[in-house]
Amino acid sequence: MNTIDSVQPFHFYGANYAEWRTSDNINDVIDWFKKQKATYTIFYVPLPNAANYEIKWYAPQVDGCQYLGTYKGTKLYDAEKEAA
C-alpha cells in the first residue's frame, strides 16, 4: 500500500537568463516567472527542495531530472515558430 511517507521528495527548478527559482509547488515557480516577462525553463528535480546540486547551462545535473518545457509568458514557447 502506498502512503504519503513513501513518496520520493522532489521540487521544481525554473531558470531564465538572469534568475532561478525552486519550489515544491510548480505553480509558485510559474507565477514567479510570469512576472519576470522573460522566456524560462522548468525542470522536475527528484530531490528535496533544500538539496544542493550542480547547475550547468541553466539545467540541474541530477539523475532522474526531467525537462518540463520552455515557456514565454503564459504560452508554450515554440522555437520552430519563432525561427520562421
Phi and psi in radians as a Rosetta constraint file:
Dihedral C 1 N 2 CA 2 C 2 CIRCULARHARMONIC -1.440 0.35
Dihedral N 2 CA 2 C 2 N 3 CIRCULARHARMONIC 2.428 0.35
Dihedral C 2 N 3 CA 3 C 3 CIRCULARHARMONIC -2.248 0.35
Dihedral N 3 CA 3 C 3 N 4 CIRCULARHARMONIC 2.927 0.35
Dihedral C 3 N 4 CA 4 C 4 CIRCULARHARMONIC -1.055 0.35
Dihedral N 4 CA 4 C 4 N 5 CIRCULARHARMONIC -0.489 0.35
Dihedral C 4 N 5 CA 5 C 5 CIRCULARHARMONIC -1.208 0.35
Dihedral N 5 CA 5 C 5 N 6 CIRCULARHARMONIC -0.350 0.35
Dihedral C 5 N 6 CA 6 C 6 CIRCULARHARMONIC -1.592 0.35
Dihedral N 6 CA 6 C 6 N 7 CIRCULARHARMONIC -0.017 0.35
Dihedral C 6 N 7 CA 7 C 7 CIRCULARHARMONIC -1.359 0.35
Dihedral N 7 CA 7 C 7 N 8 CIRCULARHARMONIC 2.276 0.35
Dihedral C 7 N 8 CA 8 C 8 CIRCULARHARMONIC -1.239 0.35
Dihedral N 8 CA 8 C 8 N 9 CIRCULARHARMONIC 2.372 0.35
Dihedral C 8 N 9 CA 9 C 9 CIRCULARHARMONIC -1.073 0.35
Dihedral N 9 CA 9 C 9 N 10 CIRCULARHARMONIC 2.539 0.35
Dihedral C 9 N 10 CA 10 C 10 CIRCULARHARMONIC -2.710 0.35
Dihedral N 10 CA 10 C 10 N 11 CIRCULARHARMONIC 2.950 0.35
Dihedral C 10 N 11 CA 11 C 11 CIRCULARHARMONIC -2.735 0.35
Dihedral N 11 CA 11 C 11 N 12 CIRCULARHARMONIC 3.051 0.35
Dihedral C 11 N 12 CA 12 C 12 CIRCULARHARMONIC -1.968 0.35
Dihedral N 12 CA 12 C 12 N 13 CIRCULARHARMONIC 2.431 0.35
Dihedral C 12 N 13 CA 13 C 13 CIRCULARHARMONIC -2.100 0.35
Dihedral N 13 CA 13 C 13 N 14 CIRCULARHARMONIC 2.183 0.35
Dihedral C 13 N 14 CA 14 C 14 CIRCULARHARMONIC -2.105 0.35
Dihedral N 14 CA 14 C 14 N 15 CIRCULARHARMONIC 2.573 0.35
Dihedral C 14 N 15 CA 15 C 15 CIRCULARHARMONIC -2.636 0.35
Dihedral N 15 CA 15 C 15 N 16 CIRCULARHARMONIC 2.570 0.35
Dihedral C 15 N 16 CA 16 C 16 CIRCULARHARMONIC -2.199 0.35
Dihedral N 16 CA 16 C 16 N 17 CIRCULARHARMONIC -2.896 0.35
Dihedral C 16 N 17 CA 17 C 17 CIRCULARHARMONIC -1.122 0.35
Dihedral N 17 CA 17 C 17 N 18 CIRCULARHARMONIC -0.337 0.35
Dihedral C 17 N 18 CA 18 C 18 CIRCULARHARMONIC -2.190 0.35
Dihedral N 18 CA 18 C 18 N 19 CIRCULARHARMONIC -0.364 0.35
Dihedral C 18 N 19 CA 19 C 19 CIRCULARHARMONIC -2.468 0.35
Dihedral N 19 CA 19 C 19 N 20 CIRCULARHARMONIC 2.855 0.35
Dihedral C 19 N 20 CA 20 C 20 CIRCULARHARMONIC -2.431 0.35
Dihedral N 20 CA 20 C 20 N 21 CIRCULARHARMONIC 2.827 0.35
Dihedral C 20 N 21 CA 21 C 21 CIRCULARHARMONIC -2.674 0.35
Dihedral N 21 CA 21 C 21 N 22 CIRCULARHARMONIC 2.477 0.35
Dihedral C 21 N 22 CA 22 C 22 CIRCULARHARMONIC -2.249 0.35
Dihedral N 22 CA 22 C 22 N 23 CIRCULARHARMONIC 2.663 0.35
Dihedral C 22 N 23 CA 23 C 23 CIRCULARHARMONIC -2.932 0.35
Dihedral N 23 CA 23 C 23 N 24 CIRCULARHARMONIC 2.722 0.35
Dihedral C 23 N 24 CA 24 C 24 CIRCULARHARMONIC -1.465 0.35
Dihedral N 24 CA 24 C 24 N 25 CIRCULARHARMONIC -0.007 0.35
Dihedral C 24 N 25 CA 25 C 25 CIRCULARHARMONIC -2.055 0.35
Dihedral N 25 CA 25 C 25 N 26 CIRCULARHARMONIC 1.979 0.35
Dihedral C 25 N 26 CA 26 C 26 CIRCULARHARMONIC -1.053 0.35
Dihedral N 26 CA 26 C 26 N 27 CIRCULARHARMONIC -0.560 0.35
Dihedral C 26 N 27 CA 27 C 27 CIRCULARHARMONIC -1.132 0.35
Dihedral N 27 CA 27 C 27 N 28 CIRCULARHARMONIC -0.566 0.35
Dihedral C 27 N 28 CA 28 C 28 CIRCULARHARMONIC -1.095 0.35
Dihedral N 28 CA 28 C 28 N 29 CIRCULARHARMONIC -0.735 0.35
Dihedral C 28 N 29 CA 29 C 29 CIRCULARHARMONIC -1.174 0.35
Dihedral N 29 CA 29 C 29 N 30 CIRCULARHARMONIC -0.820 0.35
Dihedral C 29 N 30 CA 30 C 30 CIRCULARHARMONIC -1.066 0.35
Dihedral N 30 CA 30 C 30 N 31 CIRCULARHARMONIC -0.845 0.35
Dihedral C 30 N 31 CA 31 C 31 CIRCULARHARMONIC -1.058 0.35
Dihedral N 31 CA 31 C 31 N 32 CIRCULARHARMONIC -0.681 0.35
Dihedral C 31 N 32 CA 32 C 32 CIRCULARHARMONIC -1.146 0.35
Dihedral N 32 CA 32 C 32 N 33 CIRCULARHARMONIC -0.754 0.35
Dihedral C 32 N 33 CA 33 C 33 CIRCULARHARMONIC -1.287 0.35
Dihedral N 33 CA 33 C 33 N 34 CIRCULARHARMONIC -0.491 0.35
Dihedral C 33 N 34 CA 34 C 34 CIRCULARHARMONIC -1.023 0.35
Dihedral N 34 CA 34 C 34 N 35 CIRCULARHARMONIC -0.635 0.35
Dihedral C 34 N 35 CA 35 C 35 CIRCULARHARMONIC -1.220 0.35
Dihedral N 35 CA 35 C 35 N 36 CIRCULARHARMONIC -0.404 0.35
Dihedral C 35 N 36 CA 36 C 36 CIRCULARHARMONIC -1.375 0.35
Dihedral N 36 CA 36 C 36 N 37 CIRCULARHARMONIC -0.373 0.35
Dihedral C 36 N 37 CA 37 C 37 CIRCULARHARMONIC 0.990 0.35
Dihedral N 37 CA 37 C 37 N 38 CIRCULARHARMONIC 0.703 0.35
Dihedral C 37 N 38 CA 38 C 38 CIRCULARHARMONIC -2.415 0.35
Dihedral N 38 CA 38 C 38 N 39 CIRCULARHARMONIC 2.682 0.35
Dihedral C 38 N 39 CA 39 C 39 CIRCULARHARMONIC -1.075 0.35
Dihedral N 39 CA 39 C 39 N 40 CIRCULARHARMONIC 2.431 0.35
Dihedral C 39 N 40 CA 40 C 40 CIRCULARHARMONIC -2.514 0.35
Dihedral N 40 CA 40 C 40 N 41 CIRCULARHARMONIC 2.800 0.35
Dihedral C 40 N 41 CA 41 C 41 CIRCULARHARMONIC -2.036 0.35
Dihedral N 41 CA 41 C 41 N 42 CIRCULARHARMONIC 2.690 0.35
Dihedral C 41 N 42 CA 42 C 42 CIRCULARHARMONIC -2.250 0.35
Dihedral N 42 CA 42 C 42 N 43 CIRCULARHARMONIC 2.416 0.35
Dihedral C 42 N 43 CA 43 C 43 CIRCULARHARMONIC -2.207 0.35
Dihedral N 43 CA 43 C 43 N 44 CIRCULARHARMONIC 2.556 0.35
Dihedral C 43 N 44 CA 44 C 44 CIRCULARHARMONIC -1.571 0.35
Dihedral N 44 CA 44 C 44 N 45 CIRCULARHARMONIC 2.228 0.35
Dihedral C 44 N 45 CA 45 C 45 CIRCULARHARMONIC -2.110 0.35
Dihedral N 45 CA 45 C 45 N 46 CIRCULARHARMONIC 2.051 0.35
Dihedral C 45 N 46 CA 46 C 46 CIRCULARHARMONIC -1.418 0.35
Dihedral N 46 CA 46 C 46 N 47 CIRCULARHARMONIC 0.923 0.35
Dihedral C 46 N 47 CA 47 C 47 CIRCULARHARMONIC -2.442 0.35
Dihedral N 47 CA 47 C 47 N 48 CIRCULARHARMONIC 2.783 0.35
Dihedral C 47 N 48 CA 48 C 48 CIRCULARHARMONIC -1.045 0.35
Dihedral N 48 CA 48 C 48 N 49 CIRCULARHARMONIC 2.676 0.35
Dihedral C 48 N 49 CA 49 C 49 CIRCULARHARMONIC -1.017 0.35
Dihedral N 49 CA 49 C 49 N 50 CIRCULARHARMONIC -0.523 0.35
Dihedral C 49 N 50 CA 50 C 50 CIRCULARHARMONIC -1.488 0.35
Dihedral N 50 CA 50 C 50 N 51 CIRCULARHARMONIC -0.007 0.35
Dihedral C 50 N 51 CA 51 C 51 CIRCULARHARMONIC -1.172 0.35
Dihedral N 51 CA 51 C 51 N 52 CIRCULARHARMONIC 2.633 0.35
Dihedral C 51 N 52 CA 52 C 52 CIRCULARHARMONIC -1.745 0.35
Dihedral N 52 CA 52 C 52 N 53 CIRCULARHARMONIC 2.408 0.35
Dihedral C 52 N 53 CA 53 C 53 CIRCULARHARMONIC -2.784 0.35
Dihedral N 53 CA 53 C 53 N 54 CIRCULARHARMONIC 2.846 0.35
Dihedral C 53 N 54 CA 54 C 54 CIRCULARHARMONIC -1.388 0.35
Dihedral N 54 CA 54 C 54 N 55 CIRCULARHARMONIC 2.504 0.35
Dihedral C 54 N 55 CA 55 C 55 CIRCULARHARMONIC -2.018 0.35
Dihedral N 55 CA 55 C 55 N 56 CIRCULARHARMONIC 2.281 0.35
Dihedral C 55 N 56 CA 56 C 56 CIRCULARHARMONIC -2.335 0.35
Dihedral N 56 CA 56 C 56 N 57 CIRCULARHARMONIC 2.144 0.35
Dihedral C 56 N 57 CA 57 C 57 CIRCULARHARMONIC 0.914 0.35
Dihedral N 57 CA 57 C 57 N 58 CIRCULARHARMONIC 0.828 0.35
Dihedral C 57 N 58 CA 58 C 58 CIRCULARHARMONIC 1.209 0.35
Dihedral N 58 CA 58 C 58 N 59 CIRCULARHARMONIC 0.173 0.35
Dihedral C 58 N 59 CA 59 C 59 CIRCULARHARMONIC -2.118 0.35
Dihedral N 59 CA 59 C 59 N 60 CIRCULARHARMONIC 2.365 0.35
Dihedral C 59 N 60 CA 60 C 60 CIRCULARHARMONIC -1.094 0.35
Dihedral N 60 CA 60 C 60 N 61 CIRCULARHARMONIC 2.415 0.35
Dihedral C 60 N 61 CA 61 C 61 CIRCULARHARMONIC -1.795 0.35
Dihedral N 61 CA 61 C 61 N 62 CIRCULARHARMONIC 1.361 0.35
Dihedral C 61 N 62 CA 62 C 62 CIRCULARHARMONIC -2.371 0.35
Dihedral N 62 CA 62 C 62 N 63 CIRCULARHARMONIC 2.315 0.35
Dihedral C 62 N 63 CA 63 C 63 CIRCULARHARMONIC -1.042 0.35
Dihedral N 63 CA 63 C 63 N 64 CIRCULARHARMONIC 2.293 0.35
Dihedral C 63 N 64 CA 64 C 64 CIRCULARHARMONIC 1.550 0.35
Dihedral N 64 CA 64 C 64 N 65 CIRCULARHARMONIC -0.065 0.35
Dihedral C 64 N 65 CA 65 C 65 CIRCULARHARMONIC -1.118 0.35
Dihedral N 65 CA 65 C 65 N 66 CIRCULARHARMONIC 2.436 0.35
Dihedral C 65 N 66 CA 66 C 66 CIRCULARHARMONIC -2.181 0.35
Dihedral N 66 CA 66 C 66 N 67 CIRCULARHARMONIC 2.228 0.35
Dihedral C 66 N 67 CA 67 C 67 CIRCULARHARMONIC -1.289 0.35
Dihedral N 67 CA 67 C 67 N 68 CIRCULARHARMONIC 2.175 0.35
Dihedral C 67 N 68 CA 68 C 68 CIRCULARHARMONIC -1.764 0.35
Dihedral N 68 CA 68 C 68 N 69 CIRCULARHARMONIC -0.287 0.35
Dihedral C 68 N 69 CA 69 C 69 CIRCULARHARMONIC 2.534 0.35
Dihedral N 69 CA 69 C 69 N 70 CIRCULARHARMONIC 2.953 0.35
Dihedral C 69 N 70 CA 70 C 70 CIRCULARHARMONIC -2.041 0.35
Dihedral N 70 CA 70 C 70 N 71 CIRCULARHARMONIC 2.292 0.35
Dihedral C 70 N 71 CA 71 C 71 CIRCULARHARMONIC -2.238 0.35
Dihedral N 71 CA 71 C 71 N 72 CIRCULARHARMONIC 2.591 0.35
Dihedral C 71 N 72 CA 72 C 72 CIRCULARHARMONIC -2.272 0.35
Dihedral N 72 CA 72 C 72 N 73 CIRCULARHARMONIC 1.954 0.35
Dihedral C 72 N 73 CA 73 C 73 CIRCULARHARMONIC 1.163 0.35
Dihedral N 73 CA 73 C 73 N 74 CIRCULARHARMONIC -2.191 0.35
Dihedral C 73 N 74 CA 74 C 74 CIRCULARHARMONIC -1.830 0.35
Dihedral N 74 CA 74 C 74 N 75 CIRCULARHARMONIC -0.023 0.35
Dihedral C 74 N 75 CA 75 C 75 CIRCULARHARMONIC -1.921 0.35
Dihedral N 75 CA 75 C 75 N 76 CIRCULARHARMONIC 2.659 0.35
Dihedral C 75 N 76 CA 76 C 76 CIRCULARHARMONIC -1.102 0.35
Dihedral N 76 CA 76 C 76 N 77 CIRCULARHARMONIC 2.293 0.35
Dihedral C 76 N 77 CA 77 C 77 CIRCULARHARMONIC -1.359 0.35
Dihedral N 77 CA 77 C 77 N 78 CIRCULARHARMONIC 2.172 0.35
Dihedral C 77 N 78 CA 78 C 78 CIRCULARHARMONIC -1.899 0.35
Dihedral N 78 CA 78 C 78 N 79 CIRCULARHARMONIC 1.752 0.35
Dihedral C 78 N 79 CA 79 C 79 CIRCULARHARMONIC -1.074 0.35
Dihedral N 79 CA 79 C 79 N 80 CIRCULARHARMONIC -0.656 0.35
Dihedral C 79 N 80 CA 80 C 80 CIRCULARHARMONIC -1.154 0.35
Dihedral N 80 CA 80 C 80 N 81 CIRCULARHARMONIC -0.693 0.35
Dihedral C 80 N 81 CA 81 C 81 CIRCULARHARMONIC -1.171 0.35
Dihedral N 81 CA 81 C 81 N 82 CIRCULARHARMONIC -0.710 0.35
Dihedral C 81 N 82 CA 82 C 82 CIRCULARHARMONIC -1.136 0.35
Dihedral N 82 CA 82 C 82 N 83 CIRCULARHARMONIC -0.585 0.35
Dihedral C 82 N 83 CA 83 C 83 CIRCULARHARMONIC -1.314 0.35
Dihedral N 83 CA 83 C 83 N 84 CIRCULARHARMONIC -0.405 0.35
